[in-house]
Amino acid sequence: MNKEIRIGDRLISEDSPSYIIAEMSGNHNGDINRAFALIEAAAEAGADAVKIQTYTADTITLNCDKEDFQIKYGTIWDGVTLYQLYSEAGTPYEWQPALMAKAKETGITLFSSPFDETAVDLLESMEVPAYKIASFEITDIPLIRRVASTHKPVIISTGIAYPEDIELALSTCAEAGNEDVILLKCCSAYPSPYEDINLRVMSDMKDRFDIMTGLSDHTLGHLVSGAAVAMGARVIEKHLTLRRADGGPDAEFSMEPEEFAAMVRDIRTIEKAMGKVTYELTDKQKKNRAFSRSLYIAEDMKAGDILTPENLRSVRPGYGMHTKYYEEMLGKRVKKDVSLGTRMSEDLI
């Protein structure tokens, strides 16, 4: 797989800053002006991209209230049908060109998660620069094949995937001639318990599949995202809302703009601290070597006196003889008078 992937004007590589995505999802709450405000908030918070979702209730599920279509299992959406949820959360198709125009005007990249081929057709007409395959669509091979065939970067979440699902998704992209793929470790629980994240899987996926990896983070706060960056995540995705108190299908586990901005700042600080592999010292570190240990005369001595543990010590600062000569110096005689605090050196013996 490719080690450098470009999305819009941003190159993502092992040496680049991590690519931070603000996921709008259903947090527009059915109001296009709120969607516009979320795009602006994502840009102001320092996100590299804002991501929407492209589906209708009819393209993602069936209008059916049979048990199979009832949401249960302890989610925040229990008690409604899939059709009801997606009717509320979907981003209307007629909005999406306007959202793209708003993103361009705002100076932030916009792309989407499509959920069927009609969605891809719409997004291609909008000239999106990349695609995201949602966790639950990793088993939709026709959709992955259609997305990969656009030859644009594909980001795939792995929240419900077994290794064989990941292998099949990647081979489908490769067969379509697309190796610009990034895998995101994801826990498809909303919000996600920290003990279920298993960040080490992200590193394992990188090695196992020889691919760039990142994190789609549904935990509360941004501690996990920061840890993922420190472990090598090249992409971070977090949900963004204006205010959780406004409600909405994803509000409970979404970040507010100030929180998102704090996450971006902390991630950029972590990246600075990670630096590069080097044993060179900075100028300040070189100067601070003066505070390291070295050998000093610890008592006033007369010519001919013998060096002992009492009058020769390893102390700060570091201007004297190296401490590795300590045992070698013990038992030798000084050839002249020396005072406490004199740097030990060969010319004293």
Buried (B, 14 or more C-beta within 10 A) or exposed (E): BBEEBBBBEBEBEEEEBBBBBBBBBBBBBBEBEBBBBBBBBBBEBBBBBBBBBBBBBEBBBEEEEEEEBBBEEEEBBEEBBBBBBBBBBBBBBEBBEEBBEBBEEBEBBBBBBBBBBBBBEBBBEBEBBBBBBBBBBBBBBEBBBBBBBBEBBBBBBBBBBEEEBBEBBBEBBEEBEBBBBBBBBBBBBBBBEEEEBEBEBBBBBBEBBEBBBBBBBBBBBBEBBBBBBBBBBBBBBBBBBBEBEEEBBBBBBBBBBEBBBBBBEBBBEBBEEEEEEEEEEEEEEEEEEEEEBBBBBBBEBEEEBEBEEEBBBBBEEBBBBEBEBBEEBEEEEBEEEBEEEBBBEEEBE
